[in-house]
Amino acid sequence: MNPELEASARADNDRYVLQSWHEWDVEEGERRIVLCVETALELRPGFPGFDSDKLDVLIADATDMMHASPSPIDAIRIIPEKR
Protein backbone atom coordinates (compact mmCIF):
# COMPACT_ATOMS: atom_id res chain seq x y z
CA MET A 1 0.00 0.00 0.00
CA ASN A 2 1.20 3.54 -0.77
CA PRO A 3 2.27 5.20 2.54
CA GLU A 4 1.40 8.67 1.20
CA LEU A 5 -2.18 7.62 0.46
CA GLU A 6 -2.36 5.85 3.79
CA ALA A 7 -1.26 9.02 5.65
CA SER A 8 -3.64 11.27 3.74
CA ALA A 9 -6.55 8.91 4.43
CA ARG A 10 -6.13 9.16 8.21
CA ALA A 11 -8.22 11.71 10.06
CA ASP A 12 -6.28 14.31 12.04
CA ASN A 13 -7.26 12.62 15.29
CA ASP A 14 -5.63 9.39 14.10
CA ARG A 15 -2.21 10.98 13.79
CA TYR A 16 0.22 10.46 16.61
CA VAL A 17 1.99 13.84 16.56
CA LEU A 18 0.65 16.19 19.25
CA GLN A 19 2.92 19.08 18.34
CA SER A 20 6.29 19.70 16.75
CA TRP A 21 8.98 22.35 16.81
CA HIS A 22 12.62 22.91 15.84
CA GLU A 23 15.53 23.11 18.27
CA TRP A 24 19.21 23.72 17.77
CA ASP A 25 21.89 21.45 19.15
CA VAL A 26 25.21 23.28 19.33
CA GLU A 27 28.39 21.38 20.05
CA GLU A 28 31.90 22.71 19.51
CA GLY A 29 30.62 25.45 17.23
CA GLU A 30 28.62 23.06 15.05
CA ARG A 31 24.89 23.72 14.84
CA ARG A 32 22.39 20.96 14.06
CA ILE A 33 18.69 21.58 13.51
CA VAL A 34 16.50 19.00 15.25
CA LEU A 35 12.82 18.40 14.52
CA CYS A 36 11.20 17.63 17.89
CA VAL A 37 7.96 15.66 17.75
CA GLU A 38 5.78 15.25 20.83
CA THR A 39 3.56 12.17 20.99
CA ALA A 40 1.16 10.46 23.39
CA LEU A 41 2.34 7.03 22.18
CA GLU A 42 4.10 4.74 24.62
CA LEU A 43 7.72 4.79 23.45
CA ARG A 44 9.17 2.13 25.78
CA PRO A 45 9.14 -1.44 24.42
CA GLY A 46 7.71 -3.91 26.92
CA PHE A 47 5.52 -1.33 28.66
CA PRO A 48 1.71 -1.56 28.45
CA GLY A 49 0.39 0.22 25.38
CA PHE A 50 3.60 0.02 23.35
CA ASP A 51 2.78 -0.64 19.70
CA SER A 52 5.69 -0.89 17.28
CA ASP A 53 3.40 -0.45 14.26
CA LYS A 54 2.08 2.88 15.60
CA LEU A 55 5.64 3.97 16.37
CA ASP A 56 6.65 3.11 12.79
CA VAL A 57 3.81 5.32 11.50
CA LEU A 58 4.95 8.15 13.78
CA ILE A 59 8.51 7.84 12.51
CA ALA A 60 7.29 7.86 8.90
CA ASP A 61 5.15 10.95 9.56
CA ALA A 62 8.07 12.73 11.26
CA THR A 63 10.37 11.82 8.38
CA ASP A 64 7.82 13.25 5.91
CA MET A 65 7.71 16.46 8.00
CA MET A 66 11.51 16.60 7.93
CA HIS A 67 11.64 16.23 4.14
CA ALA A 68 8.87 18.79 3.62
CA SER A 69 10.65 21.46 5.68
CA PRO A 70 12.08 24.35 3.65
CA SER A 71 15.13 24.43 5.93
CA PRO A 72 17.46 21.47 6.28
CA ILE A 73 16.85 19.31 9.35
CA ASP A 74 19.67 17.14 10.64
CA ALA A 75 17.83 14.89 13.10
CA ILE A 76 14.47 13.93 14.59
CA ARG A 77 13.83 13.72 18.34
CA ILE A 78 10.66 11.94 19.48
CA ILE A 79 9.49 13.19 22.87
CA PRO A 80 6.82 11.66 25.14
CA GLU A 81 3.78 13.81 25.90
CA LYS A 82 4.32 16.24 28.76
CA ARG A 83 1.64 15.48 31.32
N, C-alpha and C positions, 0 to 999 in steps of 0.2 A: 504494500500500500504506500502511496505517496505521502511522506511526512508533512509536506507543505499543505496538502489538502486536509490531512488529518488535523493539523493545528488550526486551520481556518474553520473547520467544522465544529470545533469545541466552542461552547458558550464561554463568555468571560469568567463565569463563576466556576468553570471546570479547570481553569488554568491555575498553576501552583505558585506563581509569582505574586507575592503580596505587594511589594514595591521594589524599585531598583534605583541605584544611584552610582556615580563614579567616585572613586577615591584615588589618591596618588600614593604610591609607595616610593619613598626616596631612600636610597641606600648608596653611600659613597658617591654622591653627586648624580647618580643615575635615577631618572624618574620613570616609573611604570604606571600606566593607567589601568585601574582595576574596575571591572564591572561588578558591583556588589548586588546580589539578588537575595531578597528576604523571602522565606517560604515558611508555611505552616507544616510542611511535610516532616515526618520523623526522619532524621538523617543518620541515625545510628543503627547499623545492622544488628539484628538480634533483639532490638527493643520492640515492644508492642506497637503496631501501626507502621512499622517500616515496610516499604513496598519498593523494591528495586525497579519495577516497571515505571512507577510514577516518578521516581528519581531520574530515570533515563529520559522521560519526557521533559522534566524540568531542565535537565542539562541541555537537551536539544533546543528548548525554547530560549535558554540563556545564550547558547551559541548563536542562534539566529539573531538575537538582540545585538550580540557582539559584532556580527558581520554586517548588520544593518546600520550600525553607528557611523556617522560621518567622520568621527575622529578615531584614530587607531586605538584599539584596546589590547593590552598585553596579557591580561589574565581575567579569570572569572572567580569570584569568591561567593560561595553559597552560605548564607547565614540563616540560622534558625530564627523563627518569629520571636520578637521581643514581647514577652508577656508581662 
